[in-house]
Amino acid sequence: MCAGTSIDCTNLFTSFTGPNCCVNPSLINTFLDHEPQPSATKNVIHLSQMIREGTVSMFDYENQDENIRHYGQSTPPIYDMTSLPNELPLFVSYGGADALSDVKD
């Protein structure tokens, strides 16, 4: 996608995550050679919905009838993170200037 001469991907990261203080601009092309990895469009949309809404919720079909068909309610349910079993091997980390995470979360 970024290989085309008419496409400027300089701000590709910031379009998803917001400004990043810690990425050296001279390394952007190196990052873009390896990232982002291919992903289904629906996954990218779902991630952007959660970032925009500030929740960890199921996919929002942005149509009440579709949400009702899938979830039985007009809005997507929010995942109950407290229901994750304590013995689930899960490691969560964040960086001090990480635009995708928040200390309180």
N, C-alpha and C positions, 0 to 999 in steps of 0.2 A: 504494500500500500504506500509506504513512504518512499519507495524507490523512484516513483514517478517524479519527473522534474517539475511538474506543476503543483505538487502537493508539498506543503510545508508542515513537517511533523515536529518542529522545534518545541511546540507547546502541547504535544500529545499527552505527556504525563500530567501536566497541570490542568488539562481539561477534565481529567478524571479525579485528581486528588487535591487540586488547589496548588498554590505556590509552594515550592520546595526550596528551602534555604540551603540545602546541603548537597545538591547535585551540581557537579562541575559542568558548566555548559559545554565545554570542549569535549566532554565524554558522551553527549547526547547521541551522536551517531553510533557509537559503540553499543550503548544500551539498546538502541532501536534495531541493531543487527540481531539481537537476541530476544527482545521483549517488544510488545506484549506477545505472549504465546497465543496461538489460535484458540478462540473460545466461541461458543455459540452466542449469537447476537442476544438471545434471551438472557444469558448469564450476565452479559455486560449491562443490559438494561436493568436487570434485577439488582446488580451491585449499585448502579447509579441511583435507583429508587431508594435503596437503604441509606446511601450517603445523603441524598437529598432530604429524606424524612427523618434521619437520625434514629432509625429503628432497625432491629433485626427481625424482619417479617417475611412472610411468604410473598411470592411474585404478585404484583398488582397488575391485573389485566386492564386497568384503567377504564373499565366498563362494568357498571354495577351488575348487569345480568350475567356477565362472564364470571365475575367474582362470586356471585351467588351460586352459579352452577358448580364451580370448583370448591368453594369453601362453605356454602350455606349462609353466607353473610355478604353484605355489600362492599366491605373493605377486607383486605387480606389480613389474616390473623398474625399477631406478633408472636414470634417464638418465645416460649418460656425457658429462658436460659437456666433457671433454677432447677428445671426438671432433668438436666443432664446428670447422669449418675456420677457420684464422686469418684468411682473407680475407673471412669473413662480416661484413658491415657490421652490427655489433652494439654498442650503447652501453648500458652498465649503470651506474646511479648509485644512490646511497642518501643519506638524510639522517642527520645525527648522532643523531637520536632516532627513527629510522624503525623501527616495530615489525615491519614485514614484511621487513626485511633485516638482515644482520649483516656487519660489516666483514670478518670472516674468510672469509665466503662469497664 
